Amino acid sequence: MGMDGSNFIVAFKAVVPIFVLIGIGLWIRRQKMLTDEELKNVNRVVFQIFFFTMMFYNVYTTNIGDIFRPRLVLFALAALGVVYAAAFAAVCWWEASPRRRGAMIQAIYRSNFVLLGIPIVGNLFGDDQLAVPIMMIAVIVPIYNVLGVVTLELFRGGSYSLPHLLRGVLQNPMIRGALLGLFCLLLHIPLPAPVLKPLAHVAAATTPLALIILGASFRFGTTVDHRPQLLACIAARLLVVPGAVLTAAALFGFRGIEFATLLSVFATPCAVAGFAMAQQMDSDADLAGNAVVFTTALSSFTLFGWIFLSKTVGLF
C-alpha cells in the first residue's frame, strides 16, 4: 500500500461517513417519510436547540488555552476578506443581473463548514480535538451572516443598519451557545454531571442529525436558466478558493489541526443558509439552491482530493 495508500485511507475515512449520513437523508426524502413542513420544523429544532447545545457544550468543556489561536483567526479573517473582495469584483464584472450577483457572491465566499467541516476535522483528529474548529465557528459565522445581509441588500437596492445586523448575529443560536458557554467557563460556573451528560449526548447527535436533514432537504432544480453562473460558482467554491487559500496557509506555516481547520472552512461546499437568505431577500433562490446541491454532491470528490493532497505533502 505504501504511504499513498495510508493517505488514501485517511482521506476516505474523513469524507465517507459524512456522505453516508447525507445518503440516509436522501433515502428519507425518496421514501417521503417527512413532508416539507415537517422537514422545516425538524430543521428549526436542529438549528435552535441542537446547534445551541453543541456550541455551549464544546466551548464550556474545552481548555481556554486550546481555543485561543490569534494567528489562525487573523489568517482566516484576512483570507475571507480577500475571497469576498475577489468574488465581489469578479461577479460584478462578469454578471449583469443584480438578482444573480448577490446569490453568486454568497455561493463563492460562504461555505458550509459548520455542517461539513466540523465532522471532517473530527474524523481526521478525533471529536475531542474539535475546540479549534468550534472556536472558528464563533469567529466566521457572524461575519458570513453580516456579509450575506449586506451583499443581498445591496443588490436588491435595500438599506441596512448596524444595530439590525448586530441583532441578527446575536439571534443566531450558535453564537448564543458559544457566548453562554464562554460566560460559564470564564466565571467557573460548575455544571453537575447529571446535567452535563445529556448535553454531551445532544452535542454528539447534532452533526449526524443535521447531515441527515441536509440530505432529506435536497431538491434538484432546473439549471437551464443559469448554467454558466452555476458552473462558475461550483468551480470557484470547490477548486479556486481552496486552492488559493490552502496554498497561502501552507506557505504561512500552518500545519496539523490548524491547517485542517482552514481546510474545513475554505474547501467545503456552499452553505445551506445562503439559499435560505437568497429566498428571503429577493435574490436568485434557484441559482443559490442549485449551488448548494451541486457543490455538496461534488464536494465528496473535491474534499477527498484536498485531504489526500494535504496529507501526501505532510500538512497534517
PASEBA-1860 file (N, C-alpha, C; in nm, 3 decimals):
! residues 316
1> MGMDGSNF> 0.084/-0.122/0.000/0.000/0.000/0.000/0.086/0.126/0.000 ~ 0.191/0.128/0.086/0.281/0.242/0.090/0.215/0.363/0.152 ~ 0.289/0.473/0.149/0.242/0.597/0.211/0.116/0.649/0.144 ~ 0.112/0.643/0.010/-0.004/0.692/-0.063/-0.130/0.616/-0.024 ~ -0.114/0.485/-0.001/-0.228/0.403/0.040/-0.283/0.447/0.173 ~ -0.196/0.474/0.272/-0.244/0.517/0.403/-0.308/0.656/0.394 ~ -0.253/0.743/0.309/-0.314/0.876/0.290/-0.452/0.864/0.228 ~ -0.465/0.772/0.134/-0.594/0.745/0.069/-0.697/0.703/0.175
9> IVAFKAVV> -0.655/0.616/0.266/-0.745/0.566/0.371/-0.786/0.680/0.465 ~ -0.690/0.766/0.501/-0.721/0.881/0.589/-0.826/0.970/0.522 ~ -0.805/1.002/0.394/-0.900/1.087/0.321/-1.036/1.019/0.310 ~ -1.035/0.888/0.282/-1.158/0.809/0.269/-1.237/0.812/0.400 ~ -1.166/0.788/0.513/-1.232/0.785/0.644/-1.285/0.923/0.685 ~ -1.222/1.029/0.635/-1.266/1.164/0.670/-1.394/1.203/0.597 ~ -1.408/1.155/0.472/-1.516/1.204/0.386/-1.637/1.111/0.382 ~ -1.614/0.981/0.376/-1.724/0.887/0.352/-1.834/0.892/0.459
17> PIFVLIGI> -1.801/0.897/0.591/-1.910/0.900/0.691/-2.008/1.015/0.671 ~ -1.957/1.129/0.626/-2.042/1.247/0.605/-2.145/1.218/0.497 ~ -2.099/1.159/0.386/-2.188/1.138/0.272/-2.278/1.017/0.290 ~ -2.241/0.926/0.381/-2.332/0.818/0.419/-2.454/0.877/0.491 ~ -2.428/0.972/0.583/-2.537/1.036/0.657/-2.627/1.118/0.564 ~ -2.565/1.192/0.469/-2.645/1.267/0.371/-2.728/1.169/0.286 ~ -2.668/1.054/0.254/-2.737/0.949/0.178/-2.860/0.896/0.251 ~ -2.848/0.881/0.384/-2.964/0.838/0.464/-3.077/0.942/0.451
25> GLWIRRQK> -3.037/1.070/0.453/-3.135/1.177/0.436/-3.202/1.171/0.300 ~ -3.122/1.146/0.195/-3.179/1.133/0.059/-3.279/1.018/0.053 ~ -3.248/0.909/0.123/-3.338/0.794/0.127/-3.469/0.831/0.197 ~ -3.458/0.905/0.307/-3.578/0.952/0.380/-3.665/1.035/0.287 ~ -3.601/1.123/0.208/-3.676/1.207/0.113/-3.743/1.120/0.006 ~ -3.666/1.025/-0.046/-3.718/0.939/-0.153/-3.838/0.857/-0.105 ~ -3.832/0.814/0.023/-3.942/0.734/0.080/-4.057/0.821/0.131 ~ -4.040/0.955/0.119/-4.143/1.051/0.163/-4.182/1.030/0.309
33> MLTDEELK> -4.081/1.005/0.394/-4.107/0.984/0.538/-4.138/1.115/0.611 ~ -4.089/1.226/0.555/-4.115/1.357/0.614/-4.172/1.449/0.506 ~ -4.277/1.521/0.540/-4.329/1.621/0.447/-4.237/1.744/0.451 ~ -4.252/1.833/0.355/-4.171/1.955/0.353/-4.191/2.037/0.480 ~ -4.316/2.039/0.529/-4.347/2.116/0.651/-4.278/2.053/0.772 ~ -4.281/1.920/0.780/-4.214/1.851/0.891/-4.064/1.870/0.885 ~ -4.008/1.866/0.763/-3.865/1.890/0.745/-3.826/2.028/0.796 ~ -3.910/2.126/0.763/-3.884/2.263/0.805/-3.881/2.271/0.958
41> NVNRVVFQ> -3.976/2.202/1.023/-3.983/2.203/1.169/-3.863/2.132/1.233 ~ -3.825/2.018/1.177/-3.708/1.945/1.229/-3.582/2.030/1.211 ~ -3.573/2.094/1.095/-3.460/2.183/1.068/-3.450/2.292/1.174 ~ -3.565/2.349/1.209/-3.569/2.455/1.310/-3.522/2.403/1.446 ~ -3.565/2.282/1.481/-3.523/2.221/1.609/-3.371/2.199/1.610 ~ -3.319/2.145/1.500/-3.174/2.121/1.491/-3.097/2.252/1.507 ~ -3.144/2.355/1.438/-3.073/2.483/1.438/-3.084/2.552/1.574 ~ -3.208/2.560/1.628/-3.232/2.637/1.751/-3.184/2.565/1.877
49> IFFFTMMF> -3.202/2.434/1.884/-3.174/2.359/2.007/-3.040/2.283/1.998 ~ -3.025/2.202/1.893/-2.907/2.116/1.885/-2.778/2.196/1.865 ~ -2.780/2.290/1.769/-2.658/2.369/1.745/-2.624/2.457/1.865 ~ -2.726/2.513/1.929/-2.703/2.591/2.051/-2.633/2.505/2.156 ~ -2.686/2.384/2.178/-2.630/2.294/2.280/-2.489/2.250/2.244 ~ -2.467/2.218/2.115/-2.333/2.175/2.072/-2.230/2.284/2.098 ~ -2.264/2.407/2.060/-2.170/2.518/2.080/-2.144/2.541/2.228 ~ -2.251/2.542/2.307/-2.235/2.562/2.452/-2.145/2.454/2.512
57> YNVYTTNI> -2.177/2.329/2.482/-2.104/2.216/2.543/-1.956/2.217/2.502 ~ -1.931/2.236/2.372/-1.792/2.230/2.324/-1.707/2.345/2.378 ~ -1.767/2.463/2.392/-1.691/2.576/2.449/-1.674/2.556/2.600 ~ -1.780/2.515/2.667/-1.778/2.501/2.813/-1.677/2.395/2.859 ~ -1.664/2.287/2.783/-1.580/2.175/2.827/-1.437/2.181/2.772 ~ -1.401/2.289/2.707/-1.268/2.295/2.647/-1.170/2.369/2.737 ~ -1.043/2.352/2.706/-0.937/2.426/2.774/-0.923/2.560/2.702 ~ -0.936/2.670/2.774/-0.936/2.802/2.712/-0.808/2.828/2.631
65> GDIFRPRL> -0.699/2.765/2.674/-0.571/2.778/2.602/-0.576/2.714/2.464 ~ -0.657/2.606/2.451/-0.671/2.539/2.321/-0.749/2.625/2.222 ~ -0.843/2.703/2.275/-0.930/2.782/2.188/-0.854/2.899/2.127 ~ -0.768/2.960/2.205/-0.711/3.089/2.164/-0.597/3.070/2.064 ~ -0.625/3.094/1.938/-0.524/3.085/1.831/-0.528/3.214/1.748 ~ -0.473/3.324/1.801/-0.488/3.454/1.733/-0.432/3.455/1.590 ~ -0.320/3.387/1.568/-0.259/3.386/1.434/-0.351/3.317/1.333 ~ -0.410/3.206/1.376/-0.503/3.131/1.290/-0.627/3.215/1.258
73> VLFALAAL> -0.682/3.281/1.361/-0.800/3.364/1.343/-0.772/3.479/1.246 ~ -0.658/3.546/1.265/-0.622/3.658/1.178/-0.605/3.613/1.033 ~ -0.540/3.499/1.014/-0.523/3.447/0.878/-0.659/3.416/0.815 ~ -0.747/3.349/0.891/-0.880/3.312/0.838/-0.960/3.437/0.801 ~ -0.955/3.538/0.886/-1.028/3.662/0.858/-0.972/3.734/0.735 ~ -0.839/3.738/0.726/-0.776/3.803/0.610/-0.811/3.727/0.482 ~ -0.803/3.594/0.488/-0.835/3.511/0.370/-0.981/3.530/0.328 ~ -1.072/3.534/0.426/-1.213/3.553/0.397/-1.235/3.691/0.331
81> GVVYAAAF> -1.166/3.792/0.383/-1.177/3.926/0.325/-1.131/3.931/0.180 ~ -1.020/3.864/0.151/-0.967/3.861/0.014/-1.062/3.784/-0.078 ~ -1.112/3.669/-0.030/-1.205/3.587/-0.110/-1.331/3.668/-0.141 ~ -1.385/3.736/-0.040/-1.508/3.815/-0.060/-1.484/3.927/-0.162 ~ -1.374/4.000/-0.145/-1.344/4.113/-0.235/-1.324/4.064/-0.379 ~ -1.253/3.952/-0.394/-1.228/3.896/-0.528/-1.358/3.848/-0.591 ~ -1.443/3.781/-0.511/-1.573/3.733/-0.561/-1.660/3.851/-0.603 ~ -1.663/3.954/-0.520/-1.744/4.073/-0.549/-1.701/4.137/-0.680
89> AAVCWWEA> -1.570/4.157/-0.696/-1.518/4.222/-0.817/-1.543/4.138/-0.941 ~ -1.514/4.007/-0.931/-1.526/3.918/-1.048/-1.672/3.904/-1.092 ~ -1.762/3.886/-0.994/-1.904/3.867/-1.027/-1.964/3.995/-1.086 ~ -1.932/4.111/-1.028/-1.986/4.238/-1.081/-1.934/4.266/-1.222 ~ -1.813/4.221/-1.250/-1.756/4.239/-1.384/-1.822/4.146/-1.485 ~ -1.855/4.023/-1.440/-1.899/3.917/-1.532/-2.050/3.909/-1.547 ~ -2.123/3.932/-1.437/-2.269/3.909/-1.436/-2.345/4.043/-1.429 ~ -2.438/4.062/-1.521/-2.511/4.189/-1.529/-2.632/4.196/-1.435
97> SPRRRGAM> -2.693/4.081/-1.407/-2.818/4.079/-1.330/-2.793/4.097/-1.179 ~ -2.847/4.204/-1.117/-2.829/4.223/-0.973/-2.883/4.106/-0.890 ~ -2.995/4.045/-0.934/-3.054/3.932/-0.859/-2.955/3.815/-0.852 ~ -2.883/3.794/-0.961/-2.787/3.682/-0.964/-2.657/3.717/-0.891 ~ -2.620/3.844/-0.898/-2.492/3.884/-0.837/-2.483/3.847/-0.689 ~ -2.589/3.882/-0.614/-2.589/3.852/-0.470/-2.577/3.703/-0.443 ~ -2.655/3.623/-0.516/-2.654/3.478/-0.497/-2.517/3.419/-0.530 ~ -2.455/3.470/-0.637/-2.324/3.416/-0.679/-2.213/3.452/-0.581
105> IQAIYRSN> -2.211/3.579/-0.538/-2.106/3.621/-0.443/-2.115/3.538/-0.315 ~ -2.239/3.519/-0.267/-2.257/3.442/-0.144/-2.215/3.296/-0.163 ~ -2.248/3.239/-0.279/-2.210/3.099/-0.306/-2.058/3.081/-0.307 ~ -1.986/3.186/-0.349/-1.840/3.174/-0.361/-1.771/3.190/-0.225 ~ -1.813/3.288/-0.144/-1.737/3.313/-0.020/-1.789/3.232/0.099 ~ -1.916/3.188/0.095/-1.980/3.131/0.215/-1.984/2.980/0.210 ~ -1.909/2.915/0.298/-1.900/2.768/0.295/-1.989/2.707/0.404 ~ -2.013/2.578/0.388/-2.096/2.502/0.482/-2.007/2.434/0.586
113> FVLLGIPI> -1.913/2.511/0.643/-1.812/2.443/0.724/-1.866/2.396/0.859 ~ -1.976/2.453/0.907/-2.033/2.403/1.033/-2.082/2.260/1.014 ~ -2.158/2.238/0.904/-2.217/2.105/0.881/-2.117/2.004/0.828 ~ -2.028/2.047/0.738/-1.937/1.950/0.673/-1.794/1.962/0.722 ~ -1.752/2.082/0.760/-1.613/2.100/0.803/-1.584/2.042/0.940 ~ -1.676/2.067/1.035/-1.655/2.017/1.172/-1.641/1.863/1.175 ~ -1.733/1.789/1.108/-1.714/1.642/1.109/-1.587/1.597/1.038 ~ -1.539/1.672/0.939/-1.413/1.634/0.873/-1.298/1.641/0.971
121> VGNLFGDD> -1.291/1.751/1.048/-1.183/1.764/1.148/-1.198/1.655/1.254 ~ -1.324/1.627/1.294/-1.349/1.520/1.391/-1.305/1.385/1.339 ~ -1.332/1.357/1.211/-1.293/1.229/1.152/-1.141/1.217/1.137 ~ -1.074/1.331/1.116/-0.929/1.330/1.099/-0.854/1.321/1.232 ~ -0.902/1.397/1.332/-0.825/1.412/1.456/-0.895/1.358/1.580 ~ -1.022/1.320/1.568/-1.099/1.275/1.684/-1.187/1.387/1.737 ~ -1.306/1.351/1.787/-1.403/1.451/1.833/-1.354/1.531/1.954 ~ -1.255/1.478/2.026/-1.203/1.551/2.142/-1.110/1.666/2.099
129> QLAVPIMM> -1.083/1.677/1.969/-0.994/1.783/1.919/-1.071/1.895/1.847 ~ -1.201/1.905/1.874/-1.284/1.998/1.797/-1.283/2.142/1.851 ~ -1.207/2.169/1.957/-1.207/2.303/2.017/-1.167/2.410/1.916 ~ -1.066/2.380/1.834/-1.014/2.482/1.740/-1.117/2.515/1.631 ~ -1.171/2.414/1.558/-1.274/2.449/1.459/-1.401/2.506/1.520 ~ -1.438/2.463/1.641/-1.557/2.518/1.707/-1.535/2.667/1.737 ~ -1.414/2.700/1.782/-1.380/2.841/1.805/-1.395/2.921/1.676 ~ -1.358/2.859/1.565/-1.365/2.929/1.436/-1.511/2.958/1.396
137> IAVIVPIY> -1.605/2.873/1.440/-1.746/2.899/1.413/-1.786/3.034/1.472 ~ -1.746/3.056/1.597/-1.783/3.179/1.668/-1.722/3.303/1.601 ~ -1.613/3.284/1.527/-1.547/3.397/1.458/-1.606/3.418/1.319 ~ -1.618/3.308/1.242/-1.650/3.317/1.099/-1.800/3.333/1.073 ~ -1.884/3.259/1.146/-2.027/3.258/1.117/-2.092/3.397/1.127 ~ -2.061/3.476/1.233/-2.119/3.611/1.235/-2.079/3.695/1.113 ~ -1.954/3.680/1.068/-1.908/3.756/0.952/-1.978/3.708/0.825 ~ -1.995/3.576/0.811/-2.074/3.521/0.699/-2.212/3.587/0.695
145> NVLGVVTL> -2.277/3.593/0.812/-2.413/3.646/0.819/-2.418/3.794/0.782 ~ -2.326/3.872/0.838/-2.322/4.016/0.811/-2.296/4.042/0.663 ~ -2.195/3.974/0.607/-2.163/3.992/0.465/-2.281/3.950/0.377 ~ -2.349/3.842/0.418/-2.464/3.794/0.341/-2.576/3.898/0.336 ~ -2.609/3.954/0.452/-2.715/4.055/0.459/-2.676/4.179/0.378 ~ -2.554/4.228/0.397/-2.507/4.348/0.327/-2.509/4.326/0.175 ~ -2.458/4.211/0.131/-2.449/4.181/-0.013/-2.588/4.172/-0.077 ~ -2.676/4.095/-0.015/-2.809/4.074/-0.074/-2.893/4.202/-0.070
153> ELFRGGSY> -2.879/4.281/0.037/-2.950/4.409/0.044/-2.898/4.505/-0.063 ~ -2.768/4.506/-0.081/-2.703/4.595/-0.179/-2.759/4.570/-0.319 ~ -2.773/4.442/-0.358/-2.814/4.409/-0.494/-2.965/4.409/-0.514 ~ -3.041/4.425/-0.405/-3.185/4.447/-0.426/-3.220/4.593/-0.399 ~ -3.114/4.675/-0.376/-3.135/4.818/-0.359/-3.191/4.856/-0.224 ~ -3.173/4.769/-0.125/-3.225/4.796/0.009/-3.123/4.870/0.095 ~ -3.158/4.889/0.222/-3.065/4.952/0.315/-3.055/4.865/0.439 ~ -2.952/4.887/0.518/-2.930/4.807/0.638/-2.864/4.895/0.742
161> SLPHLLRG> -2.884/4.862/0.868/-2.825/4.942/0.976/-2.742/4.851/1.065 ~ -2.643/4.909/1.130/-2.554/4.832/1.217/-2.630/4.763/1.331 ~ -2.721/4.834/1.402/-2.796/4.765/1.509/-2.875/4.645/1.457 ~ -2.933/4.659/1.335/-3.010/4.549/1.275/-2.918/4.429/1.248 ~ -2.798/4.457/1.195/-2.702/4.349/1.167/-2.659/4.279/1.296 ~ -2.627/4.359/1.398/-2.581/4.301/1.525/-2.691/4.217/1.590 ~ -2.815/4.266/1.582/-2.927/4.191/1.638/-2.941/4.056/1.566 ~ -2.926/4.059/1.434/-2.933/3.935/1.356/-2.826/3.836/1.396
169> VLQNPMIR> -2.704/3.886/1.419/-2.593/3.799/1.460/-2.621/3.738/1.598 ~ -2.669/3.819/1.691/-2.695/3.771/1.828/-2.816/3.679/1.835 ~ -2.900/3.680/1.731/-3.013/3.588/1.728/-2.973/3.448/1.679 ~ -2.849/3.436/1.630/-2.801/3.307/1.582/-2.776/3.214/1.702 ~ -2.844/3.098/1.708/-2.829/3.009/1.824/-2.685/2.963/1.848 ~ -2.607/2.948/1.740/-2.468/2.904/1.757/-2.387/3.010/1.831 ~ -2.410/3.136/1.796/-2.338/3.244/1.862/-2.382/3.256/2.008 ~ -2.513/3.245/2.031/-2.564/3.249/2.168/-2.505/3.135/2.253
177> GALLGLFC> -2.503/3.015/2.195/-2.449/2.899/2.268/-2.303/2.918/2.302 ~ -2.225/2.967/2.205/-2.082/2.991/2.228/-2.060/3.096/2.336 ~ -2.137/3.205/2.330/-2.122/3.312/2.430/-2.161/3.264/2.570 ~ -2.270/3.187/2.579/-2.311/3.135/2.710/-2.207/3.036/2.764 ~ -2.155/2.951/2.676/-2.050/2.857/2.717/-1.926/2.928/2.767 ~ -1.887/3.033/2.695/-1.769/3.112/2.734/-1.793/3.182/2.868 ~ -1.913/3.236/2.885/-1.952/3.304/3.009/-1.939/3.208/3.128 ~ -1.998/3.087/3.114/-1.994/2.988/3.223/-1.852/2.938/3.248
185> LLLHIPLP> -1.773/2.926/3.140/-1.635/2.879/3.151/-1.548/2.981/3.225 ~ -1.559/3.108/3.184/-1.474/3.212/3.243/-1.511/3.241/3.388 ~ -1.639/3.226/3.422/-1.683/3.251/3.561/-1.678/3.124/3.646 ~ -1.627/3.015/3.585/-1.613/2.886/3.657/-1.746/2.842/3.720 ~ -1.853/2.856/3.642/-1.985/2.811/3.691/-1.992/2.659/3.674 ~ -2.002/2.584/3.786/-1.999/2.438/3.773/-2.133/2.381/3.729 ~ -2.128/2.290/3.633/-2.249/2.217/3.594/-2.236/2.074/3.643 ~ -2.333/2.024/3.721/-2.323/1.886/3.772/-2.327/1.783/3.659
193> APVLKPLA> -2.263/1.669/3.682/-2.254/1.564/3.580/-2.390/1.521/3.525 ~ -2.495/1.508/3.608/-2.626/1.468/3.552/-2.683/1.569/3.451 ~ -2.637/1.694/3.458/-2.680/1.795/3.360/-2.588/1.791/3.238 ~ -2.459/1.779/3.264/-2.360/1.784/3.156/-2.369/1.662/3.064 ~ -2.401/1.547/3.120/-2.404/1.423/3.039/-2.509/1.428/2.928 ~ -2.635/1.464/2.957/-2.732/1.474/2.846/-2.695/1.582/2.745 ~ -2.632/1.691/2.791/-2.587/1.794/2.698/-2.481/1.736/2.603 ~ -2.396/1.649/2.657/-2.294/1.583/2.574/-2.360/1.494/2.469
201> HVAAATTP> -2.468/1.424/2.508/-2.541/1.338/2.413/-2.601/1.421/2.300 ~ -2.663/1.534/2.336/-2.724/1.621/2.234/-2.616/1.677/2.142 ~ -2.503/1.721/2.200/-2.392/1.774/2.120/-2.341/1.669/2.021 ~ -2.329/1.544/2.068/-2.279/1.436/1.982/-2.378/1.403/1.871 ~ -2.507/1.422/1.897/-2.609/1.388/1.797/-2.629/1.499/1.694 ~ -2.578/1.618/1.720/-2.609/1.735/1.637/-2.564/1.718/1.493 ~ -2.436/1.686/1.473/-2.384/1.678/1.336/-2.449/1.566/1.256 ~ -2.458/1.442/1.310/-2.526/1.336/1.232/-2.668/1.373/1.193
209> LALIILGA> -2.744/1.428/1.288/-2.883/1.464/1.260/-2.889/1.576/1.155 ~ -2.802/1.675/1.169/-2.802/1.787/1.074/-2.767/1.740/0.933 ~ -2.675/1.645/0.921/-2.637/1.593/0.788/-2.750/1.511/0.726 ~ -2.820/1.434/0.808/-2.934/1.356/0.759/-3.044/1.451/0.708 ~ -3.071/1.556/0.785/-3.173/1.654/0.744/-3.129/1.729/0.619 ~ -2.999/1.756/0.608/-2.946/1.820/0.486/-2.977/1.733/0.364 ~ -2.952/1.603/0.375/-2.980/1.510/0.266/-3.129/1.506/0.233 ~ -3.212/1.506/0.338/-3.357/1.499/0.318/-3.413/1.628/0.258
217> SFRFGTTV> -3.337/1.738/0.271/-3.385/1.868/0.222/-3.347/1.894/0.076 ~ -3.261/1.808/0.019/-3.213/1.833/-0.117/-3.326/1.831/-0.219 ~ -3.322/1.931/-0.307/-3.420/1.936/-0.414/-3.349/1.984/-0.540 ~ -3.339/1.900/-0.639/-3.272/1.939/-0.763/-3.365/2.028/-0.845 ~ -3.320/2.151/-0.872/-3.399/2.243/-0.954/-3.346/2.245/-1.096 ~ -3.419/2.311/-1.184/-3.372/2.322/-1.323/-3.253/2.418/-1.330 ~ -3.157/2.384/-1.415/-3.036/2.467/-1.427/-3.028/2.539/-1.561 ~ -3.133/2.525/-1.643/-3.129/2.577/-1.781/-3.100/2.728/-1.784
225> DHRPQLLA> -3.165/2.802/-1.694/-3.156/2.949/-1.697/-3.020/3.003/-1.654 ~ -2.947/2.924/-1.575/-2.825/2.981/-1.514/-2.707/2.884/-1.514 ~ -2.694/2.805/-1.618/-2.588/2.704/-1.619/-2.446/2.764/-1.611 ~ -2.414/2.868/-1.691/-2.277/2.924/-1.681/-2.249/2.981/-1.541 ~ -2.350/3.048/-1.483/-2.332/3.105/-1.348/-2.312/2.996/-1.244 ~ -2.390/2.887/-1.258/-2.378/2.775/-1.165/-2.239/2.710/-1.175 ~ -2.193/2.688/-1.298/-2.060/2.628/-1.318/-1.951/2.716/-1.259 ~ -1.965/2.848/-1.275/-1.866/2.941/-1.219/-1.864/2.931/-1.066
233> CIAARLLV> -1.983/2.925/-1.004/-1.992/2.913/-0.858/-1.929/2.783/-0.808 ~ -1.958/2.672/-0.878/-1.904/2.541/-0.840/-1.751/2.541/-0.848 ~ -1.697/2.591/-0.960/-1.551/2.592/-0.979/-1.483/2.682/-0.874 ~ -1.543/2.799/-0.849/-1.484/2.892/-0.752/-1.488/2.834/-0.611 ~ -1.605/2.781/-0.572/-1.623/2.734/-0.433/-1.539/2.610/-0.403 ~ -1.531/2.515/-0.496/-1.467/2.386/-0.467/-1.320/2.378/-0.511 ~ -1.278/2.463/-0.607/-1.142/2.450/-0.661/-1.058/2.577/-0.642 ~ -1.109/2.690/-0.688/-1.028/2.813/-0.690/-1.002/2.864/-0.548
241> VPGAVLTA> -1.110/2.879/-0.468/-1.094/2.934/-0.332/-1.007/2.843/-0.245 ~ -1.038/2.711/-0.235/-0.950/2.628/-0.152/-0.807/2.621/-0.206 ~ -0.791/2.618/-0.338/-0.657/2.613/-0.397/-0.572/2.732/-0.354 ~ -0.633/2.852/-0.361/-0.559/2.974/-0.326/-0.535/2.984/-0.176 ~ -0.639/2.963/-0.096/-0.626/2.984/0.049/-0.537/2.877/0.113 ~ -0.553/2.751/0.073/-0.473/2.644/0.134/-0.326/2.654/0.094 ~ -0.300/2.701/-0.028/-0.160/2.724/-0.068/-0.098/2.832/0.020 ~ -0.173/2.942/0.039/-0.124/3.050/0.126/-0.105/3.001/0.269
249> AALFGFRG> -0.199/2.919/0.320/-0.189/2.867/0.456/-0.064/2.781/0.473 ~ -0.036/2.698/0.373/0.084/2.613/0.378/0.211/2.699/0.379 ~ 0.212/2.804/0.297/0.329/2.893/0.290/0.347/2.972/0.419 ~ 0.236/3.001/0.488/0.244/3.072/0.617/0.280/2.978/0.732 ~ 0.293/2.850/0.702/0.340/2.755/0.803/0.234/2.689/0.887 ~ 0.108/2.697/0.848/0.003/2.628/0.924/0.010/2.477/0.899 ~ -0.001/2.401/1.005/0.007/2.255/0.996/-0.093/2.192/1.093 ~ -0.112/2.061/1.079/-0.193/1.986/1.175/-0.336/2.033/1.185
257> IEFATLLS> -0.385/2.043/1.309/-0.526/2.078/1.332/-0.558/2.217/1.278 ~ -0.461/2.308/1.281/-0.486/2.444/1.231/-0.507/2.442/1.079 ~ -0.423/2.366/1.008/-0.440/2.356/0.863/-0.572/2.286/0.830 ~ -0.604/2.180/0.905/-0.729/2.107/0.881/-0.850/2.197/0.907 ~ -0.840/2.285/1.006/-0.949/2.380/1.034/-0.968/2.476/0.916 ~ -0.858/2.526/0.861/-0.868/2.614/0.744/-0.926/2.539/0.624 ~ -0.886/2.413/0.608/-0.944/2.331/0.501/-1.095/2.316/0.521 ~ -1.135/2.297/0.648/-1.277/2.278/0.677/-1.359/2.405/0.651
265> VFATPCAV> -1.295/2.522/0.661/-1.364/2.649/0.636/-1.369/2.680/0.486 ~ -1.255/2.660/0.416/-1.244/2.713/0.279/-1.263/2.609/0.168 ~ -1.266/2.479/0.202/-1.279/2.377/0.096/-1.416/2.310/0.095 ~ -1.503/2.347/0.190/-1.635/2.285/0.197/-1.733/2.354/0.101 ~ -1.844/2.286/0.067/-1.937/2.339/-0.034/-2.017/2.460/0.015 ~ -2.106/2.510/-0.071/-2.187/2.629/-0.039/-2.275/2.604/0.083 ~ -2.292/2.709/0.164/-2.373/2.699/0.285/-2.522/2.693/0.254 ~ -2.592/2.605/0.325/-2.738/2.594/0.310/-2.803/2.727/0.348
273> AGFAMAQQ> -2.747/2.797/0.447/-2.802/2.925/0.492/-2.803/3.027/0.378 ~ -2.709/3.015/0.284/-2.704/3.105/0.170/-2.830/3.095/0.084 ~ -2.881/2.973/0.069/-3.004/2.951/-0.007/-3.124/3.013/0.066 ~ -3.130/2.989/0.198/-3.241/3.044/0.277/-3.243/3.196/0.270 ~ -3.125/3.257/0.280/-3.118/3.404/0.276/-3.153/3.458/0.138 ~ -3.108/3.388/0.033/-3.141/3.431/-0.104/-3.293/3.429/-0.125 ~ -3.358/3.327/-0.069/-3.504/3.315/-0.078/-3.573/3.433/-0.010 ~ -3.524/3.467/0.109/-3.589/3.570/0.190/-3.561/3.711/0.139
281> MDSDADLA> -3.453/3.728/0.063/-3.408/3.864/0.029/-3.408/3.891/-0.122 ~ -3.503/3.830/-0.193/-3.527/3.860/-0.335/-3.406/3.839/-0.425 ~ -3.321/3.743/-0.390/-3.209/3.711/-0.478/-3.251/3.591/-0.564 ~ -3.161/3.540/-0.647/-3.194/3.427/-0.733/-3.187/3.297/-0.652 ~ -3.300/3.261/-0.590/-3.302/3.145/-0.500/-3.278/3.014/-0.574 ~ -3.322/3.004/-0.701/-3.299/2.881/-0.778/-3.149/2.858/-0.800 ~ -3.078/2.963/-0.836/-2.933/2.954/-0.853/-2.865/2.920/-0.721 ~ -2.907/2.988/-0.612/-2.849/2.963/-0.480/-2.874/2.819/-0.436
289> GNAVVFTT> -2.996/2.769/-0.458/-3.029/2.631/-0.419/-2.950/2.528/-0.498 ~ -2.939/2.550/-0.629/-2.860/2.457/-0.711/-2.713/2.460/-0.674 ~ -2.662/2.578/-0.637/-2.522/2.588/-0.594/-2.497/2.502/-0.471 ~ -2.593/2.503/-0.377/-2.580/2.419/-0.256/-2.582/2.271/-0.294 ~ -2.680/2.232/-0.374/-2.697/2.089/-0.408/-2.577/2.036/-0.487 ~ -2.537/2.109/-0.590/-2.430/2.058/-0.676/-2.292/2.063/-0.610 ~ -2.265/2.171/-0.536/-2.133/2.175/-0.468/-2.126/2.069/-0.359 ~ -2.238/2.044/-0.291/-2.236/1.940/-0.186/-2.212/1.803/-0.248
297> ALSSFTLF> -2.281/1.773/-0.357/-2.263/1.642/-0.424/-2.119/1.627/-0.475 ~ -2.067/1.729/-0.540/-1.932/1.721/-0.599/-1.822/1.730/-0.495 ~ -1.854/1.788/-0.378/-1.751/1.801/-0.274/-1.709/1.665/-0.217 ~ -1.791/1.561/-0.241/-1.747/1.427/-0.199/-1.616/1.389/-0.269 ~ -1.597/1.441/-0.390/-1.472/1.415/-0.464/-1.365/1.520/-0.433 ~ -1.406/1.649/-0.431/-1.304/1.753/-0.412/-1.249/1.753/-0.270 ~ -1.334/1.731/-0.169/-1.284/1.725/-0.032/-1.187/1.608/-0.015 ~ -1.224/1.495/-0.072/-1.134/1.380/-0.070/-0.998/1.419/-0.131
305> GWIFLSKT> -1.003/1.488/-0.246/-0.881/1.528/-0.314/-0.796/1.624/-0.232 ~ -0.860/1.725/-0.171/-0.784/1.822/-0.089/-0.722/1.755/0.033 ~ -0.798/1.666/0.098/-0.744/1.596/0.217/-0.630/1.504/0.177 ~ -0.649/1.429/0.068/-0.545/1.337/0.020/-0.417/1.413/-0.015 ~ -0.434/1.525/-0.087/-0.318/1.606/-0.128/-0.248/1.666/-0.006 ~ -0.325/1.720/0.088/-0.268/1.782/0.208/-0.191/1.679/0.291 ~ -0.249/1.559/0.304/-0.184/1.453/0.382/-0.057/1.406/0.311 ~ -0.063/1.398/0.178/0.053/1.349/0.100/0.172/1.443/0.112
313> VGLF> 0.145/1.575/0.112/0.257/1.670/0.122/0.292/1.702/0.268 ~ 0.227/1.633/0.363/0.269/1.642/0.503/0.216/1.761/0.580 ~ 0.098/1.811/0.540/0.043/1.930/0.609/-0.034/1.892/0.736 ~ -0.077/1.766/0.747/-0.128/1.715/0.874/-0.114/1.563/0.877
END
